[in-house]
Amino acid sequence: MARSAPHPWHGTPVEGARAVVVGVVPGQSARVVRTAAEMAGRLGANLVCVWSDSSRTFVGTQEDGSLVTTPLDPDHVDASDEITADAELGAQVAEHLSGYAGPWRFVYTVGEATHVLAAAAREHDAWMIAVGSRRSGLGGWMNHVVGGSTAGRLAHTQPAPVTIVPQNPKESP
């Protein structure tokens, strides 16, 4: 099992301000988080960066608010009960947002991304939800065919606008 303590705000969140919620995943282009941060800054909104780890499942919550999870793969064994499942991605998000002056926080959770992002948007009264475009190549196409797109499912079920940020835009001819 692994645990993930709640992450603090970087900067002071604006009381009563709405938010921009952005979905983050390992290996994602920095452009996604930076674009969401730029939108949040222009809107005077708090930025909430959410990673829904689909490789793990919820076990419980500790008194300090830490999330306890376990791998879905029964052959995977965590090295220690004290590991934090999200440390690497949290550090990556912090690196992408270095120099960003607005308030932001990283949220780690488990579950299906559409449901998690929708819940975060409701919780933080989001102006919008930003997600990165699907990965290029055969792997990204297969994920889209099998599971559909997170952006598409959000756009059909959420009152908040959904913004798709191209991860690797190509120059137009």
HELIX and SHEET records of a PDB file:
HELIX    1   1 ALA A   30  LEU A   43  1                                  14    
HELIX    2   2 ALA A   87  HIS A   96  1                                  10    
HELIX    3   3 ALA A  113  GLU A  123  1                                  11    
HELIX    4   4 GLY A  137  GLY A  147  1                                  11    
HELIX    5   5 THR A  150  THR A  157  1                                   8    
SHEET    1   A 3 ALA A   2  SER A   4  0                                        
SHEET    2   A 3 LEU A  67  PRO A  71 -1                                        
SHEET    3   A 3 ARG A  56  THR A  61 -1                                        
SHEET    1   B 5 TRP A 104  VAL A 110  0                                        
SHEET    2   B 5 ASN A  46  ASP A  53  1                                        
SHEET    3   B 5 ALA A  19  GLY A  23  1                                        
SHEET    4   B 5 ALA A 126  GLY A 132  1                                        
SHEET    5   B 5 VAL A 162  VAL A 165  1                                        
END                                                                             
